[in-house]
Amino acid sequence: MTVTEGLAAWLRLEQTAGVGPETARKLLGAFGLPENIFSASFSALQKVVSERVATALTTAASTQTQALIARTLTWADQPGNVVLTLADSNYPPLLLNISDPPLVLYVKGRVALLSSLSLAVVGSRNATAQGIVNAEKFSEALSRAGLSTVSGMALGIDSAAHHGSLSNYTLHADAGSTIAVIGTGIDIVYPARNRNLAHLIAREGCIVSEYPLGMPAIPANFPRRNRIISGLARGTLVVEAAAQSGSLITARMAAEQGREVFAIPGSIHSPLSKGCHHLIRQGAKLVESAQDILEELAPFIGASTLPATHAYQAAPDSNDHALLTTMGFDPVDVNTLSIRSGLDAAALSAQLLTLELEGAVEMLPGGIYRRMDK
């Protein structure tokens, strides 16, 4: 059997009705490669799977499935495109160690990154400006130390993490890059606003999906792909997360997979700190700098390659502007700030506007201001 025929058999197995990940593993354990499954007798198959599934396996693939297989094989022939199966030597070893590794991975870009030392960086889609800065700077510092970042290419923290890694990777050839694990077919960019980012990752990093070509954005698929985000990495960093957040699912999966979980603390008044604080109470490692992460991962990289003096700090206190000192680090409304500072409304508004333009503060809904750290 040729390589193409072997891959076609994997794709057909993936598309067979009633064959989910657990059933596929049973069949592979009993018969070996997919071609052996499809050549097995009905009675032999029935010893492993139900009559309905055995019937599906001994029935010729539908016209629709055959068309999808042909389309996928054509896609895989294009430069930079790869389809990995569980039997592939390039299948990422860390992912093989999770309880339900994908049968097939569709990869676009630098496939070798899937086996590189990496850290998952996840968080809220509706991130604060400070969260975006933290995600970018942590990822940039980790990239400089040679670690790639894994995230989901969503808006907010995910996008910031990808950008942070790539900004450093383009300057240093030995730096880590970035891996985007998506919840659609790999031929679909979602969200559409990240089209330029997707093209950049495909060129400088790697995009991976377990879903077949043409799979649209279905809500149920995104939580499931989180096990791949955590499974590819040595640990998961949660930058910002609400109390009910998909990022907490990723963190839970990381813990179940025996990987490290890190969380950046925030204000006790911020809804997007609730998830991180919950993780810390559950045993996640509180981190204030990229160095904190590198020290934990030192056994995997030999030693920390990023001196503490160069590691990005999540909460430096370097701006001595009097109003910033008055604000503190928790969100505060204008009336309270006026009382604290002794400034009238006009003077306070003018200073806040200046600080906002400088990127030193951000205005939250409800006329509340929050100090930023750059």
N, C-alpha and C positions, 0 to 999 in steps of 0.2 A: 504494500500500500504506500502511495506517495505521501509526502508531507501535506500536500493540499487535501488529499482524500482523508488523511487522519484528522486534520483540522475541521473538515466538513462534518466528520462524525461527531466531534465534540460539540459543534454548533447545533447539529441535529438533536443530540441528547439534551442540550440546554432548552431546546424549543419543544421537546416532546411533552404533550399534555399529561399532567399528573406527576411529572418528574421535577420535584423541587430539590434544593440542596441536599437534604437528608436522604431522600430516595436515591439521588445520583451517587452519593457516597456509598450507599449500600450496594448499588449495582457495580460500581467501580471496584469495591472491595471483593465482590464475588467473581467478577469476570475480567477484571483488568481494564484494558483500554476500551473506549466506546465502540470501536469496530467489533470487538468480541461480544459486546452486549447485543449489537444489532444482528449478529450472526448466530446468537444463541437460540435454542428452540423455545417454543412457547412454554412447554412444561418446565424447562430449566429456569426460565424467567419467573414463573409462578411460585417457585420456591423462595424467591427473594422479594417479589413485589405482588401487588394485587392483580387480579384478573384484568381489571380495566387498564392498568398501566402496562401489563404484559401485552395486551392487545394493541395498545398504542405503539409499543416498541417493535412489534412485528408487522405493523402496517406501514406502507410506503409513506414517506413524508409528503405533506400537502403541497400543493402548488405554491401557496404563500410562503411556507417554510423553505422550499427549494429556492424561491426568489430571494429570500432574505439571506440564505447561505451564499448564493452567488454574488449578491451585492457586497456581503461582508468580505468574501475572498478577494473581490476586486479592490475594496477599500484597503485590505491588508497588503496588497501589492504596491501601494503608493508609498513613496519615501517618507520615513518618519512614523509610519503606522505599523503597529504590531498587535497581534492577538496572542495572548499567553494563556495556556491551559495549565491545569494542575500538574501535568506531566512534563511541563517545560522546565529546562534547567535555569532559565532566567526568571522563573516565577519567584517573587520576593519571599525570601526565607522567613522573615518575621510574620508574614501573612499566613504562611503555611501552619504556623503555630496557634492560630486562633481556632475557636471551636467550629466555625462555619466559614472557611475560606471560599471565595467565589470560584465557581467551576471554571469560568472564563473571565479574563480581564482584557478590555480593549484599551490600548495605550497609544497615545500620540505624543511624540517628543523623545526625550532622552530616557529610554527605558531603564538604563543602568541606575538612574536615581532611585528607582523603587527598592533597590537593595542597599542604598547608602544610609549612613547614620542621619536620622531625621527626628524632628520634634513636631508634633501636631500643635497648631495654634488656632484656637477657635474662640468664638464669642458672639455677641449680639449682632443681628443685622441692623438694628437701630442704635448703633453705638454712639456714645458721646464723642466729642472732639478729642478729649483726653484719652479715651479708649483707643481711638484711631492712632494717635501718636504713640501710645504704649505698644500697640500691636506692630506698628511699622518699625519702631526703634528696637524692640526686643528681637524681631525677626532679622533685622539688619545686623545686630550684634551677633546673633547665633550663626548667621550666614558667614560673617567674617571669621568665626571660629571653625568653619567647615561643615556646619550642620545645615541640612536642607529643612525647609518647613513644609508641613503637610496641612492643607486646609480644604475648604469646600467650595471656594470661588463664589460664595454668596456676597451680597453687599455688606458693608460694615467691616467688622473685625477680620473676616476671611480675606476680603480684598486687600485690606491694609497689610496683612501678614504677607500675602503674595508680593505686593509692591515692595515691601521692606526688604525681602530676600533678593528680589531681582535687582533692586537699585544697587546693592552691594556686589552681586554676582557679576554684573556687567563691568565692574571695575577691577575685580580680582578673579583670575582664572581658577584659583584653588579654593574659592569660597563655595559655600553651599548654595543650592538653588531652591526651587520650590516645586511642589507636587500638588495638583488640584484634583481632588476626588469629586466627581460630579454625580448628580442623581438623575441624569438623562442619558440618552444615547450619546456617544462621543461625537457624533456629527451634528449635535444641537448645542447652541450656546444659550445657557440660561443662568442668570437673567441676561436679556439682550443687551443691557447697559454695559455688561462686562465683555463685550465682543473684542475690543482692543486688548484688554487684559488677557483674554483667552488666547489670542494670536501670539501675544508675547510669551506666555507660559509655554505654548506649544513649541516655540522656537528656542527658548532659553531654559525651559524646565520640562515638565511632563504633566500631561492630563491623563487621567485613568477613570474608567467606568466599568461596572459589571453588567450594565444593561445593553441590550442589543441596539444596533443602529436604528434610528428613527423613534426610539422610546421618548415620548414627550415628558414634560414635567408633571409627574403625578405625586401629590403630597406624601403618600405612604412610602415612596421610594427614598426620600431624603433621610429619615431617621435610620433606615436600614444601611445606607451607605456609610453612616458614621462609624460602623465597626471597622470599615476599611481605613478610614482616616486615622483612627487610633491604632489599628493593627499594623500599619506600615511604620509606625514611629516607636521610639524608645520611651516616649512619654508624651503627655498632653498638657498644654498650658491653656487655661481658661483666662481670658483677659477681662471680659465683662459678660455677665449673664444674669438675667432675671431669675426669680425663684422658680418659675416654670420655663425651662429653656431647652432647646435641642442640644445646646452645648453641654448641659448636664448629662444628657444621654451619652454623648461622646466620652465624657469623663468617667461615667459609670462603666462603659464598655472597656475603657483603658484599664481601669482597676481590675475588672474581671479577667482581662487578658494578661494580668501580671505586670503591667507597665506603670511607670511613675505618673502621678497626677500633680500638677502645679496650678496655683491660682494667685492672681494679683488682688490684694485687698483694696477696698475703696471706702468711700464715705458711708457711714452707717445710715445716712439719709437717702442714699441713691438706690433706686430700685434695681439698677444694673450691677450693684455690688452684692445683692442678696444671694445670688447663686454662688458667687465666689466664696462668700463667707460661709455658706452652707457646706461647700466642699472642704474648706479649711477645718470646720468643726468635725467633718467626717474623716479627717486624716490627710487631706491634700497638703502639700508643702507650700507654705506661704513664701512667695518670692517678691523681692523688691528690685532685683536687677537680673540681667542675663547671666551674670556670674553665679548667682545662686543655683541656676539650672545647670550650668556647666560643671559645677562642683559635684552635683548629684550624678551627672552622667559621666564623670571622669573615668569610671571603670571601663566604659565602652570606647572612650577616645584616648585612653592612656593617661592623660592628665589634662587639666584645663588649659586651653590654648589662648584664653582671653584674659589678660591681667585685669584684676578688679578695678583698677583705676580707669580702664577703658570700657568697662561694661556699662551698658545703658542702665541708669537708675530710674525706676518708675516714679519716684517722688522727690526730686531734688528741690532744695529751697534756696534758689540762687537769686531771685529777683527781690530787691530791697525796696520796691515801690511801697510807700506808706499805706496806700489803699489796699494793696495786696496783703500786707501784714495784718491789716484790720479785718479783711475778709476771712482769713484762715483758709482751711482746705475744704470746709463743708459748704454746700450751696446756701446762699443767703438771699433774702428778698431786699428790695431797695429800701424800704422803710427801716428795717433793722440795720442795714448798712449805714443809713443816714444818721441814725442815733449813735452807732458805734464811732463813726468818723467825725461827727460834728459838722458835716458838710450840708449845705442846703441842697435842694433838689437840682437846681441848675448846675452847680459846681460838680455834684456827684455824677449827674448824667454825662457831663463833658468828660470827666475822668474815666468813667466806665466805657464810653465810646472809644476813647483813645486806647485803653487797654484791650478792648475787643478787637480793634483794628491791628493792634500789635500781636494778637494771638495769645495774650496773657490771661484773658477771661473769656468765657462763653456764656451767652444768655440762654437759659433753659425756658421751657414753657411756663407761663404764669409770671413772667417778669422776675425770675430768680436768676442770680448770677453765680457762676462757679469759677474758681481759680483754675488756670491751666498751667501745666508744667511742660516746658519745651525741651 
